[in-house]
Amino acid sequence: MQSAASIDRFRSPVAIRALNKFGALFNGKVSRRLTPDELIETAQRRAGLDDFGDGDFREPLARLLESCWRDARLNVIGNIALRSDVLRILRNRLLLQRDLRLHPEIAQHEIRCPLFVLGLPRTGTTFLHTLLSTDPGNRAPLTWEVMEPSPPTNAEKPQRIRRTSQNLACLEWMAPNFRQLHPVGARLPQECVSLMSPTFLSDQFDTMYNVPGYREWFLQQDLQPAYACHRRFLQHLQERKNGRRWVLKAPTHMFALPTLLSTYPDALFVQTHRTPVEAITSVSSLITILRRVFSDAVDPMKIGGEAMHYWSSTLSKFLLQRDRLPPERVLDLSYLELRRDPIGTVRRLYEYFGWPFSAPAENRMREVLAKQPRDLHGFHRYEPAQFGLVPEHEQEFFSNYCERFSLGSSRPRRSMQPHAIL
């Protein structure tokens, strides 16, 4: 019988922990304070370009770097990762602007009736998004083309996929069991919050690093520039490969529904539902494990409390706003239903929106399901108490939501979640 697993089993290898402990003593360069000007100049030099396009990204970048310096308590690996990630994003922004100049037709691409998969984190959104992306008629952003979007063609595609795979392999080396929590792969669909990163207005940074200063500022910002960037990024990807419809996924879209609708007025939505304390516990575990790669000072209790307050507030706000939409534009799906009958659930989604569910699409989805790991070692295990959470929090923070969608209270037991059902 397996012993009770916890977030501690996902710690970085001993070699990584040793590097973080002793490396800072001998390598002040990676631990020093990063400045926007230095990173911008480096990105321009490496890309051989200097035009970042319209829109101010410098203040968001400065806010992020300042919070990382003051709040995140990054270790050696964290400082290396932050610098590398920011340089990659800046370089991509330069390349996207160059591509738009070379291929002005990119700006003419229409994004019609995109489908957004929403819901609390860890409620099956990733799993559903993966299934939908296998339909040849659908189009999802793939990890490799989000990380290596230029050029907007198939030129150097194998090399770009290989480089992305190498980058992901580094994450797996630093966090060997991360794949058990979240599917990782160059050819897998990517959460579309990454399409906003060139503006540095994105909550993806808060997932990786403890940046309360940046987060507090970010939550007060007008996200129109981020969604305009999101749309330009989709147009860029559509230049390489088109599809009947975009299928997109990011729980964070619930935070800014009016802005999303101003950018995509004909958008469709699927909202997935799961017992809230189970979902919040699971996402708290994921954030804890990910942040521990980049910092040696991670507080699971703080993460759990922040997640509970943020997602209950975001969900309440979102439900009020989504109720203004015609019912035919929003479909509700149960996490348990998706686990029990994935194909039947997807078929119901297609029927709801009036889409044809082709035999090739169904066959591809069944192939994906057949490859899902079945062994117990693929389970992500966690307990609410590890993050200061108790089932009573559902009544305190989510009572109206649970009543509306008939979600029963979670039991105070260890949760076990297959890594693909996220």
Secondary structure, 3 states (H helix, E strand, C coil): CCCCCCHHHHCCCHHHHHHHHHHHHHCHHHHCCCCHHHHHHHHHHHHCCCCCCCCCCHHHHHHHHHHHHHHHCECHHHHHHHHHHHHHHHHHHHHHHHHHHHCHHHHHCCCCCCEEEEECCCCCHHHHHHHHHCCCCEECCEHHHHHCCCCCCCCCHHHHHHHHHHHHHHHHHHCCCHHHCCCCCCCCECCHHHHHHHHCCCCHHHHHCCCHHHHHHHCCCCCHHHHHHHHHHHHHHHHHCCCCEEEEECHHHHHHHHHHHHHCCCCEEEEEECCHHHHHHHHHHHHHHHHHHHECCCCHHHHHHHHHHHHHHHHHHHHHHHCCCCHHHEEEEEHHHHHHCHHHHHHHHHHHHCCCCCHHHHHHHHHHHHCCCCCHHHEEEECHHHHCCCCCHHHHHHHHHHHHCCCCCCCCCCEEEECCCC
